């Protein structure tokens, strides 16, 4: 559950600092993550995937996101969201 909460917080931080053109993408990413069962996220963690990879899998396999956005944009969206983890204050 901590991973899901962390990823949602990352998306929220990215949304606060993003242009309006990204709001729909970030909202849909958040919704896709909320629909994902915590057990599925735990399974990915047990198979040595990191947070970035887990979010990417969730985003790429979500029907709504894959219909509305192409794969390259979704990958870049995940990179954008996860970049906020590198800027955590001390």
N, C-alpha and C positions, 0 to 999 in steps of 0.2 A: 504494500500500500504506500510505503514511503516513496517508491519510484514514481508511482502514478501522481502523487501529490507534488513531487519535485518537478515532474514534466509539466503539469498544469501550471505551476508557479512560473516555470520558464516561459511558457506560452504567454502568460499574463504579463510578465515583464517585457517581453518582446512587443506585445500589443500596446503597452503604454508608451513605448519609444518608437513606434513605427508610423509610417505614413498611412493615411486613410485608405490607400489602395490595397493595403495588406490586411485590413481588418476582417474582411470576409474569409480570406484564407486562414487566418489565425483562429477565427471563431469556429470554422469547420474542423480545424485540427483539434481544437479543444473538445468539440463535441464527439469527434471520433475517439479521442482518448477516454472520454467519460463513458462511452459505450463499450469500451474494452474491459473485459473481466480482469480483476486483479490476479486471478489464478493464471491467466494467459501471460501476463507481465512477469509473474514469478517464474513461470516455465522458461521464458526467454532468459531471465537472469540466471537460472540454474544451468542453462546451456551457454553460459559465459558471454552473453551479449551485453554490451554497455548501453547506457541510457540513449545515446544518439541512435544506435542501431534499432533499439526497441521502438522509439518514436518513428523512425523511418519506415519500419515494417508496418506499424499501425496506419500511418498516413498513406503508404502505397497500396495497402489492401482495403482501404475504406472506399466503398462504392461511390459515395457522394463526392469525395475529393478526386478520385481518379476520373470521374466523368467530367468534372468542372475544370480540372487543372491537369496539365501534362506532367509527366514524370520528372522532367528536369526542373520545373518550377517547384514541385513538391520536395525534391532533394534540396534545392536551394533554400526553401522555406524552413526545413529542418535544420540546416546549417545556421541560418539566421537566428532561429530560436535558441539553439544550443550555444551560440556565441555569447549569450548573456550569462552563461555559467562560468565563463572565464573572467568575468568582471565583478565577481562577488567582493564586497567590501571587507576589509579586515577589522 
